């Protein structure tokens, strides 16, 4: 496996984990503004993960 591929796959896993953590945090906070911000950040991370997966597929 290429070094960059492993690096990207590890980054994808970290982003997925971070998105999940933000969703958990969003469920636990009472402040709606904070909740919405956490949910939006999680959504953006998930979109980034999707783009990275597409880019990896384009390399092979």
C-alpha positions in Angstrom: 0.0 0.0 0.0 1.3 3.4 -0.9 2.3 5.7 2.0 -0.1 8.4 1.0 -3.0 5.9 0.7 -2.5 4.7 4.2 -2.2 8.3 5.4 -5.5 9.2 3.7 -7.2 6.1 5.1 -6.1 6.9 8.6 -7.3 10.5 8.2 -10.6 9.2 7.0 -11.0 7.1 10.1 -10.1 10.0 12.3 -12.7 12.2 10.5 -15.4 9.5 10.9 -14.6 9.2 14.6 -14.7 12.9 15.1 -18.0 13.2 13.3 -19.5 10.5 15.5 -18.1 12.3 18.6 -19.7 15.6 17.5 -23.0 13.9 16.9 -22.9 12.4 20.5 -22.0 15.9 21.8 -24.9 17.4 19.9 -27.3 15.0 21.5 -26.0 15.9 25.0 -26.1 19.7 24.9 -29.2 21.7 25.8 -28.1 24.8 23.8 -29.7 24.7 20.4 -27.0 26.9 18.8 -24.2 24.6 20.0 -26.2 21.5 19.0 -26.7 22.9 15.5 -23.0 23.8 15.2 -21.9 20.3 16.3 -24.3 18.7 13.8 -23.2 20.9 11.0 -19.5 20.2 11.7 -20.2 16.5 11.8 -22.0 16.8 8.4 -19.1 18.7 6.9 -16.7 16.0 8.1 -18.8 13.3 6.6 -18.9 15.2 3.3 -15.1 15.5 3.5 -14.8 11.7 4.1 -16.9 11.1 1.0 -14.7 13.3 -1.1 -11.6 11.6 0.1 -13.0 8.2 -0.6 -13.9 9.3 -4.1 -10.4 10.7 -4.7 -8.8 7.5 -3.5 -10.9 5.4 -5.9 -9.9 7.7 -8.8 -6.2 6.8 -8.2 -6.8 3.1 -9.0 
